[in-house]
Amino acid sequence: MWRFMQDSNARHGLQMQTFDDLHSWSVGPHRTDFWDDMWAASGLIYSGSYTEAVDTSIPMENNPRWYDGTNLNFAENILFSAALEDASIRTTTNKGENKIALTQIREGNIEVENLTWCELRRRVGLLSNSLRARGVGKGDRVAVIASNSFDTFITFMAITSLGGLFSSSSTDMGTKGILERLLQIKPKYVFVDDWTVYNGKTIDLRPKIKEVVAGMGGVIEFQGIVVQPRFQGRPADVEGFSRTETLSDFLTSACDNEELEFERVAFHDPFLIVYSSGTTGMPKCIVHSTGGVLINTCKEGLLHKEMTPESVVLQYTTTGWIMYLVTVQVCLFGVRSVLYDGSPFKPSPQGFLAMLQQQRVTDFGTSPRFLHELQKRSLNPREFLDLSCLRSVATTGMVLPEAQFEWFYDVGFPAHVHLRNISGGTDLAGRFGIGNPLTPVYAGGCQGPCLGMKVEVYDSLIESGPGVAVPDGEPGELVATASFPNQPIFFWGDKSGERYRNAYYTRFPHVWTHGDFIQIHPLTGQITFLGRADGVLNPSGIRFGSADIYSVIEQHFPEVADSLCVGQRRPLDNDETVILFLKMNNGHRFREGLVERIKSKISQERSKRHVPQYIFQTWDIPTTVNLKKVELPVKQIVSGKKIKASGTLANPESLKYYEQFARVEEVVKRLARDKQRRRRSTL
């Protein structure tokens, strides 16, 4: 990043010296100069040329075209490198034939396999030619229901090499949720693992295969299922299954042709469909552009993360989460990507963490929840692992409390490791808040904004019309006030564009509203994510995020396994009531004394106005299949609304329990009566 800044100084006669200088320039009046320099530094393989990076006069909701006139291919850029003398020519620089590209590891840190760049390209070529022989080409969709593995990676490369679109779902997603996706995008083929292993259990996916085939029966475009073997040499028997064939049979379509051919498409053309993690209604099918994701990958990978061909990346993820893209896109830089399939807690988190040492991982991606579990179990990796190779740990998916920053550096990990708390999302396949190598790490939030992203904070009390920016230090709505190349280009099936515009642009004119409640520190510039804006708590006009409550629970109450904090405002309520639900750890009971201690601690560490009016026990907390707890459905239910849970919920049955709290006063009376009966019975 420093070298890039100095090169830009020399090229444009600037005197930038700090990250703030660089960011201000990247989003300022001459921001196209930044994007010109980023293109020159990217090292992408492409043909054609462009006149200007983007026309800044076009409103961002109209999705201005970036680098118009250039053509490129996602898979070609992942599998090869551009020649220095001619960016249209591909080479194997940093991706030599015998260099390891991928390492595949199954649950329990077993079945460790390596794949060289030569073998990877060969296998992609074979599958790509098989797809071509079956009539798959530019614009066609291919989906997978599979684990984080070689096969999934190869399918991703094969379909995008043809100019087609890739989409993935994890094997633990229910058939209903999968079909909610597939029936919208209408893929030609769906590649499915025959078995899955998670949390020590081996699950036969053949019943799910039959359900998907039946559910896709009315889709004209759908040609069939291709079954991938989870266990090498032991494929499941699918003989007699309707519209289903094995991967080995499918590959015979290529007639042993392993030669790679790439369909270069326009920068703005689609290559990937991902899905909103919305927990009610049908998921939005978010379509990303080939060039937008590639140039953003270069910006984040080269400048913010400073990736090199010697880097080794382990991103813990399923294929159903946007972070799966990280495991693929890092290979753009000649990185070795470690693909892990399974639970990080089986047989133990120590076994999972051992991979950091054994694989000499330089960059590890995980979630705040995983770090919290390590902290709760007093597992401090630096005490039992050689982490000398580790450069950074990235966390995302939920708010990282300040207490975890303290644990991370005080006892958890070596001082040289860069803790990068990041936040962005599926919608942009990138980050708004991110780490950088030029500023200090402060406890809490993200180090700062991502280059090229004009992040501002708007007054969240303004419902529509022109937005009003709030001063640094005040919380508000996260918005982006200038276009960026990795904006989604459209929603699949949204022919009028109405769903797309309603998702981001209806609240404030010509401004992307992301839906997060944040504040920017007036001195450090760090961005603190306080929770989803639609889950912001607002008792008596005092607005705060649920993260304020969660951090207190996580830091001071180890007997609590998890918590959920929502606001309740029913049609006849004059104010919002805050309700906190607690899920207890095994061996611990929910007692009145605990409730009083929690209220006291929240009052002490936050304020009296932060104290929930009600605290109840719950037996389960709704999460997505990516284990992100979800507040909005519960907020709607306790506010008296009827909802239809979407297939993205891992445990939709958990919502039933919360329906009683729409009549919370009756619940309180019932619990009081139960308490009196118990007292009388002990007399």
Residue pairs with C-beta under 8 A, 6 or more apart in sequence:
1 19
1 22
1 303
1 304
1 306
1 436
1 437
1 438
2 437
2 438
4 37
4 41
4 302
4 303
5 16
5 17
5 21
5 22
7 37
7 41
8 14
8 16
8 22
8 25
8 33
8 34
8 37
9 15
9 16
11 37
12 30
12 33
14 25
16 22
16 25
18 438
18 439
19 436
19 438
19 439
19 448
20 448
20 525
22 438
22 451
23 448
23 449
23 451
25 31
25 33
25 34
26 34
26 451
26 452
27 452
27 453
27 454
27 482
31 56
31 452
31 482
32 52
32 53
32 54
32 56
34 451
34 452
35 53
35 54
35 66
35 295
35 452
35 485
36 53
38 295
38 298
38 299
38 452
39 53
39 67
39 295
41 298
41 302
42 294
42 295
42 298
42 302
43 81
43 82
43 87
43 298
44 72
44 77
44 82
44 87
44 294
44 295
44 298
45 72
45 73
45 76
45 77
45 80
45 81
45 82
45 87
45 88
45 89
45 90
46 70
46 71
46 72
46 82
46 87
46 88
46 264
47 70
47 71
47 72
47 87
47 88
47 264
48 69
48 70
48 71
49 69
49 70
50 67
50 68
50 69
50 70
50 267
51 68
51 69
53 66
53 67
54 64
54 65
54 66
54 67
54 483
54 485
55 64
55 65
56 64
56 482
56 483
58 64
58 483
59 510
60 480
60 482
60 483
60 484
60 487
60 505
60 510
60 511
60 512
61 501
61 504
61 505
61 510
63 483
63 487
63 489
63 490
64 483
65 267
65 268
66 267
66 268
66 291
66 292
66 295
66 485
67 267
67 291
67 295
67 485
68 266
68 267
68 268
70 266
70 267
70 291
71 264
71 265
71 266
71 267
72 264
72 265
72 267
72 290
72 291
72 294
73 160
73 161
73 163
73 262
73 263
73 264
73 265
73 290
74 160
74 271
74 272
74 290
74 293
74 294
75 124
75 156
75 157
75 158
75 160
75 161
75 262
76 90
76 161
76 262
76 264
77 294
77 332
78 157
78 328
78 329
78 331
78 332
79 95
79 117
79 120
79 121
79 124
79 157
79 260
79 331
80 90
80 91
80 92
80 95
81 90
81 91
81 92
81 93
81 94
81 95
81 334
82 88
82 89
82 90
82 91
83 89
83 90
83 91
83 93
92 117
93 334
94 309
94 333
94 334
95 101
95 117
95 309
95 334
96 117
97 116
97 117
97 118
98 116
98 117
98 118
99 116
99 117
99 334
100 114
100 115
100 116
100 117
100 336
101 115
101 116
101 117
101 120
101 331
101 336
101 337
102 114
102 115
102 120
102 150
102 153
102 331
102 336
102 337
102 338
102 339
103 112
103 113
103 114
103 115
103 336
103 337
103 338
103 339
103 359
104 111
104 112
104 113
104 114
104 115
104 149
104 150
104 339
104 341
105 111
105 112
105 113
105 338
105 339
105 340
105 341
105 355
105 359
106 197
106 340
106 341
106 342
107 197
107 198
107 199
107 200
107 341
107 342
107 343
107 346
108 342
108 346
108 347
108 351
109 351
109 352
109 354
109 355
109 358
113 150
115 123
115 150
120 150
120 153
120 154
120 157
121 260
122 258
123 150
123 154
123 258
124 154
124 157
124 158
124 161
124 260
125 254
125 257
125 258
125 259
125 260
126 251
126 254
126 256
126 257
126 258
127 154
127 155
127 158
127 251
127 254
128 157
128 158
128 159
128 161
128 162
128 260
128 261
129 253
129 254
129 255
129 257
129 258
129 259
130 158
130 250
130 251
130 252
130 253
130 254
131 142
131 158
131 159
131 162
131 164
131 189
132 162
133 253
133 254
133 255
134 188
134 189
134 223
134 250
134 253
135 188
136 142
136 159
136 162
136 164
136 188
136 189
137 162
137 163
137 164
137 263
138 162
138 163
138 164
138 263
138 265
139 163
139 164
139 165
139 270
140 159
140 162
140 164
140 165
140 187
140 188
140 221
141 159
141 164
141 165
141 166
141 167
141 185
141 186
141 187
141 188
141 221
141 273
142 155
142 158
142 159
142 164
142 165
142 166
142 167
142 187
142 188
142 189
142 190
142 191
143 166
143 167
143 168
143 169
143 181
143 182
143 185
143 187
143 189
143 190
143 191
144 152
144 155
144 156
144 166
144 167
144 168
144 169
144 190
144 191
144 192
144 319
145 168
145 169
145 170
145 171
145 173
145 178
145 190
145 191
145 192
145 193
145 205
145 208
145 212
146 152
146 155
146 168
146 171
146 191
146 192
146 193
146 228
146 319
147 170
147 171
147 193
147 196
147 230
147 318
147 319
147 341
148 317
148 318
148 319
148 324
148 327
148 339
148 340
148 341
149 193
149 228
149 339
149 341
150 339
151 191
151 193
151 228
151 247
152 168
152 191
152 228
152 319
153 327
153 328
153 339
155 166
155 191
156 166
156 168
156 328
159 165
159 166
160 166
160 271
160 272
160 290
161 260
161 261
161 262
161 263
162 263
163 263
163 264
163 265
163 269
163 271
164 271
165 185
165 270
165 271
165 272
165 273
165 287
166 271
166 272
166 273
167 181
167 185
167 187
167 272
167 273
167 274
168 319
168 320
168 324
169 177
169 178
169 181
169 319
169 320
170 318
170 319
170 320
170 321
170 625
170 626
171 193
171 196
171 198
171 203
171 205
171 319
172 196
172 198
172 318
172 320
172 625
172 650
173 320
173 625
173 647
173 648
174 647
175 208
175 211
175 212
175 215
176 647
177 283
177 625
177 646
177 647
177 648
177 649
178 208
178 212
178 647
179 211
179 212
179 215
179 216
179 647
180 282
180 283
180 646
180 647
181 275
181 283
181 285
181 647
182 190
182 212
182 215
182 216
182 219
183 215
183 216
183 219
184 282
184 283
184 285
184 492
184 493
185 273
185 285
185 492
185 493
186 219
186 220
186 221
186 222
187 221
187 222
188 221
188 222
188 223
189 222
189 223
189 224
189 225
189 226
190 212
190 216
190 222
190 224
190 225
190 226
191 225
191 226
191 227
191 228
191 247
192 205
192 208
192 209
192 212
192 225
192 226
192 227
192 228
193 205
193 227
193 228
193 229
193 230
194 204
194 205
194 206
194 209
194 227
194 228
194 229
194 230
194 235
194 236
194 238
195 202
195 203
195 204
195 205
195 230
195 231
195 236
196 202
196 203
196 205
196 230
197 203
197 230
197 341
197 342
198 342
198 343
199 342
199 343
199 345
199 346
200 343
200 346
200 347
204 236
205 236
206 236
206 238
206 241
209 225
209 227
209 238
209 241
209 244
210 241
210 242
212 225
213 224
213 225
213 241
213 242
213 243
213 244
216 222
222 243
223 243
224 243
224 244
224 245
225 241
225 243
225 244
225 245
226 244
226 245
226 246
226 247
226 250
227 235
227 236
227 238
227 244
227 245
227 246
227 247
228 247
229 235
229 236
229 246
229 247
235 246
235 248
238 244
238 245
238 246
265 271
265 290
266 290
266 291
267 289
267 290
267 291
267 292
268 289
268 290
268 291
268 292
268 489
269 289
269 290
269 291
270 287
270 288
270 289
270 290
270 489
270 490
271 288
271 289
271 290
271 293
272 287
272 288
272 293
272 325
272 429
273 285
273 286
273 287
273 288
273 492
274 286
274 288
274 322
274 325
274 426
274 429
275 283
275 284
275 285
275 286
275 426
275 648
276 283
276 284
276 286
276 426
276 427
277 283
277 426
277 624
277 626
277 628
277 630
277 648
278 284
278 646
278 648
279 622
279 624
279 630
279 632
279 633
279 645
279 646
279 648
279 649
280 632
280 633
280 636
280 643
280 644
280 645
280 646
281 644
281 646
282 646
283 646
283 647
283 648
284 491
284 499
284 503
285 491
285 492
285 493
286 426
286 427
286 488
286 491
287 488
287 489
287 490
287 491
287 492
288 429
288 486
288 488
288 489
289 485
289 486
289 489
291 485
292 429
292 485
292 486
292 487
292 489
293 325
293 329
293 429
293 430
293 486
294 332
295 485
295 486
296 428
296 429
296 430
296 484
296 485
296 486
297 329
297 332
298 332
299 450
299 451
299 452
300 430
300 431
300 434
300 450
301 307
301 329
301 330
301 332
301 333
302 333
303 436
303 451
304 431
304 434
304 435
304 436
304 437
304 450
304 451
305 363
305 392
305 420
305 435
306 437
307 313
307 330
307 333
307 335
307 363
308 333
308 334
308 335
309 333
309 334
309 335
310 362
311 330
311 333
311 335
311 336
311 362
311 363
311 391
312 335
312 336
312 338
312 359
312 360
312 361
312 362
312 363
312 389
313 326
313 327
313 330
313 335
313 336
313 337
313 338
313 361
313 362
313 363
313 364
313 365
314 338
314 340
314 355
314 356
314 359
314 361
314 363
314 364
314 365
315 323
315 324
315 326
315 327
315 330
315 337
315 364
315 365
315 394
316 340
316 344
316 364
316 365
316 366
316 367
316 370
317 323
317 324
317 326
317 327
317 365
318 324
318 625
318 626
320 625
320 626
321 397
321 626
322 425
322 426
322 429
323 365
323 396
323 397
325 429
326 365
327 337
327 339
328 337
330 337
330 363
331 337
338 355
338 359
338 361
340 352
340 355
344 352
344 366
344 370
345 352
345 373
349 370
349 373
349 374
349 377
349 379
350 379
350 384
353 379
353 381
353 385
354 385
355 361
356 364
356 381
356 385
356 387
356 390
357 385
357 386
357 387
360 389
361 389
361 390
362 389
362 390
362 391
362 392
363 390
363 391
363 392
363 393
363 394
364 390
364 392
364 393
364 394
365 393
365 394
365 395
365 396
366 393
366 394
366 395
367 395
367 396
367 397
367 398
367 627
368 395
368 397
368 398
368 399
368 400
368 401
368 404
368 421
369 397
369 398
369 627
371 395
371 400
371 404
371 407
371 408
371 412
372 404
372 554
374 380
374 381
374 412
375 404
375 407
375 412
376 558
380 411
380 412
381 387
381 412
381 413
382 411
382 412
382 413
382 414
383 411
387 413
387 414
387 417
388 414
390 413
390 414
390 417
391 416
391 417
391 418
392 417
392 418
392 419
392 420
392 435
393 408
393 413
393 417
393 418
393 419
393 420
394 420
394 421
394 422
394 435
395 419
395 420
395 421
395 422
396 421
396 422
396 423
396 424
397 626
397 627
397 628
398 628
398 629
399 529
399 530
399 531
399 545
399 547
399 550
399 551
400 421
400 444
400 445
401 444
401 547
401 550
401 551
401 554
401 555
402 443
402 444
402 551
403 551
403 554
403 555
404 554
405 419
405 441
405 443
405 444
406 443
408 419
409 415
409 419
413 419
418 435
418 437
418 441
419 435
419 441
420 434
420 435
420 446
420 447
421 433
421 435
421 445
421 446
421 447
422 431
422 433
422 434
422 435
422 446
423 431
423 432
423 433
423 434
423 446
423 516
423 527
423 529
424 430
424 431
424 432
424 433
424 434
424 450
425 514
427 488
427 503
427 504
427 514
428 484
428 486
428 487
428 488
429 486
429 488
430 450
430 484
430 486
431 450
431 453
432 449
432 450
432 453
432 455
432 478
432 480
432 514
432 516
432 527
433 445
433 446
433 447
433 448
433 449
433 450
433 455
433 518
433 527
433 529
434 446
434 447
434 448
434 449
434 450
435 441
435 446
435 447
436 447
436 448
439 447
439 448
439 524
439 525
440 524
441 447
442 521
442 524
442 526
444 526
444 528
445 521
445 526
445 527
445 528
445 529
446 526
446 527
446 528
446 529
447 525
447 526
448 525
448 526
448 527
449 455
449 525
449 527
452 484
452 485
453 480
453 484
454 480
454 481
454 482
454 484
455 478
455 479
455 480
455 520
455 527
456 467
456 469
456 479
456 480
456 481
457 469
457 470
457 472
457 474
457 475
457 476
457 477
457 478
457 479
457 518
457 519
457 520
458 467
458 468
458 469
458 470
458 476
458 477
458 479
458 508
458 511
458 513
459 467
459 468
459 469
459 470
459 476
459 477
460 475
460 476
460 477
460 517
460 533
460 536
460 543
461 543
462 468
462 508
463 507
464 506
464 507
464 508
465 508
465 509
466 508
466 509
467 477
467 479
467 507
467 508
467 511
470 476
471 522
472 519
472 520
472 521
472 522
472 525
473 519
473 520
473 521
473 522
474 519
475 517
475 518
475 519
475 530
475 543
475 544
475 545
476 517
476 518
476 519
477 507
477 513
477 514
477 516
477 517
477 518
477 533
478 513
478 514
478 515
478 516
478 517
478 518
478 533
479 508
479 511
479 512
479 513
479 514
480 511
480 512
480 514
481 510
481 511
481 512
487 512
488 500
490 497
490 500
491 499
491 500
491 503
494 500
504 512
504 513
504 514
505 511
505 512
505 513
507 513
515 532
515 533
515 534
516 529
516 530
516 531
516 532
516 533
517 529
517 530
517 531
517 532
517 533
517 535
517 536
517 543
517 545
518 527
518 528
518 529
518 530
519 527
519 528
519 530
520 526
520 527
520 528
521 527
521 528
529 545
529 547
530 536
530 544
530 545
530 546
530 547
530 548
531 545
531 546
531 547
531 631
532 631
532 632
534 632
534 635
535 545
535 546
535 566
535 567
535 631
535 632
535 635
536 543
536 544
536 545
536 567
537 543
537 544
537 545
537 546
537 549
537 565
537 566
537 567
537 576
537 578
538 567
538 576
539 567
539 575
539 576
539 577
539 578
539 609
539 613
540 575
540 576
540 609
542 607
542 609
542 610
544 606
544 610
546 565
546 566
546 631
548 606
548 610
549 563
549 565
549 580
549 602
549 606
549 610
549 612
550 563
550 565
552 598
552 601
552 602
552 605
552 606
553 560
553 563
553 582
553 598
556 601
557 594
557 597
557 598
557 601
558 585
559 584
559 585
559 588
559 594
560 582
560 583
560 584
560 585
560 588
561 583
561 584
561 585
561 586
562 582
562 583
562 621
562 629
563 580
563 581
563 582
563 583
563 621
564 580
564 581
564 583
564 618
564 621
564 622
564 629
564 631
564 634
565 578
565 579
565 580
565 581
565 612
565 631
566 578
566 579
566 581
566 631
566 634
566 635
566 638
567 576
567 577
567 578
567 579
567 635
567 639
568 576
568 577
568 578
568 579
568 635
568 638
568 639
568 661
568 664
569 575
569 576
569 577
569 639
570 639
570 640
570 662
571 640
577 613
577 614
577 664
578 610
578 611
578 612
578 613
578 614
579 612
579 613
579 614
579 615
579 616
579 638
579 661
579 664
580 598
580 612
580 614
580 615
580 616
581 615
581 616
581 617
581 618
581 621
581 634
581 658
582 590
582 594
582 598
582 615
582 616
582 617
582 618
583 617
583 618
583 619
583 620
583 621
584 590
584 617
590 617
595 615
598 615
599 611
599 612
599 615
602 610
602 611
602 612
603 610
603 611
614 664
614 668
616 661
616 667
618 657
618 658
619 654
619 657
620 651
620 653
620 654
620 657
621 629
621 654
622 629
622 630
622 633
622 634
622 649
622 650
622 651
622 652
622 654
622 655
623 629
623 630
623 649
623 650
623 651
624 630
624 648
624 649
624 650
625 648
625 649
625 650
627 650
630 649
633 643
633 645
633 649
633 655
634 655
634 658
636 643
637 643
637 655
637 658
637 659
637 661
637 662
638 658
638 661
638 662
638 664
639 662
640 662
643 655
645 652
645 655
649 655
660 666
660 667
661 667
